[in-house]
Amino acid sequence: MKKLLFLSAAALMLGACATPPTEVGTALFAQTTQPLMVTPNSGTRSGRACATNLLGIFISGDMSVDAAKKNGRITQVASIDKEVRSYAVWAEACTIVTGR
């Protein structure tokens, strides 16, 4: 029982390393979308670029605006948002670009 309790506590502490900050703070479980930039341009295309964090040890991905523009085949940006999903030991942050 002590071993199970110790492993659970260790997993929660390591999981805290995988939680990215958001505008409302840091939490073990979070799902937020935050606006970063809006332009007078409009458009219906959307592109996403994400990076994933596992236990705060392994981080992989390209969440740049350029990657999101490329994924959505966008040349003229209308807006840029950031979406963060965090579930204790796993987190993902995505840049979402809309435009033409």
Helices and strands as residue ranges (DSSP letters): H 2-15, G 16-18, E 29-38, E 45-54, E 58-61, H 65-71, E 77-87, E 90-99
